[in-house]
């Protein structure tokens, strides 16, 4: 059979028309809206992105079991940003263009959220952080970005205080992975250290590299503490290779290292004794979260560290939709901003957003790794 | 830092560079051998390496979990290497048979684009495999410390080398020596050299060109598989994107040494590894990739054929 261009075109048009007829009634039947979730879902940081996705999905399932909100069911759509700001921008544009998306949970990384907030701001689309912590994110005067967790200008100094007061270390080396998050939190740590009169030496690594032996080889053997601004995969490698090289310094890091699998397990026993400041409570310490953790672990295995924050983030968006009374992005964003004393499961304290979008009750948690587990040392709160 | 402090750490840093360099060299060989014969850059070579690394990891994990073999490097390492090398060699041959051979007479860009396609295909195949059977596409950990303890060191020429590093150096040098012997001293090696020089002429004198090309992919794939296991043990973390990053460095090493030249690939690998380690020592670690690629550009400016590219007319 010989097909001319025109007959091909005719066939195509017919096919599209038929497909349209088939799809249209299915959509009209149930009312729905979408909750976007973005984060790294493949590669070295996949656990975090999938964690945001699973947590939001459970929040949505619970909502739908109660009949949804405003008579509409929540549908969760996950998109992988590979912790790459460029891919993040494409994902953000996709969510903005999909008129059913009423809110977004994520992304995970500071670098990605800094790239995409302008895109969401233009569309009045609210996006809720469970983990992004660079101070600048909520300092730009935007009205659609919020976070359940605390900030790096709080956890950096918390790490410095541990080095100064508990370790009483004088010789300190600071490494960072040159990402927005890693360098930012390392800068905050150094600022606090220098304010107390201790001047650390600094070096950098490249995120994604696996062999840091040559960088560690340039660190003098008598350094007492090494602080690393960066994420778990590289942190695990650093602490492992430190042990191999015989560096005895105490290893410290920010919440990027707060990952039982990709930091502690990947470090193969070398992480014991290291200290991690984090922006999430130990899940088992929150009584209200008990039910949720059971549900999560039955489905997805060991709960991720930012799961509780993400669950609260999704639930806060749902609550705002209910208060707004309509599926309208700008109205929802305005309602999220009014969130006050929201009793969630992310910590023992309720969530209240300030004018910038930061949670005034968010705390910094200091953990020490012992016997292959994170053990809480202290919890630092900042609410007045 | 004072100069004498830097000089004190120099042997150690060179040792780190050589270990890294031998891994680059193993990978670079696969690029250079295929280029020597087909004048084609096999961009999917990094993925063969990645699959090899996952195969070795699978063997390691099974033995660690079920303990049907003693957990020792003497038993485990050869087993991991054999499984990864055979698997990677078969994959590389399948790739050649299914994706490249049908396009051998096509215009030059076609196989190149196909190679990029194969690379994406293999990455996604591993991604889906992990999604369906292995709880998601996240990093996987080689628990190297179980067979190479952290504290097992040896002092050599002022540098403290772990047994793991020594093993990596030894295995990669051994594999390269075997390759040298194979190419220069055996019948099949002669067929490879002949095909590289002039495939039409080689077929006239009775060399099976298809068979020789398949053999080249087989050998390159096996080396990549071995490299995958060694990298897994040395880096301890593998993920499905590892082939892309390692492929970039190995390709640079192959070009630096003179693409198509086997000894050039080895030299290029070691050169790049040591250059990285030294730029970390003397300059800012942030510049290590910059230094590596500036060296590459400088070499190519003055010796467009690479370090050994013009001197040796033979190529494989």
Interface residues (C-beta under 8 A of the other chain):
Chain A: X41 X42 X43 X44 X46 X47 X50 X178 X203 X204 X205 X206 X208 X210 X211 X213 X214 X215 X217 X218 X220 X233 X236 X237 X240 X243 X244 X245 X246 X261 X262 X265 X266 X268 X269 X270 X301
Chain B: X1 X5 X9 X12 X13 X16 X17 X20 X127 X135 X136 X137 X138 X139 X141 X143 X144 X145 X146 X150 X160 X162 X231 X234 X235 X236 X237 X239 X240 X241 X245 X276 X277 X280 X281 X284 X285 X286 X288 X289
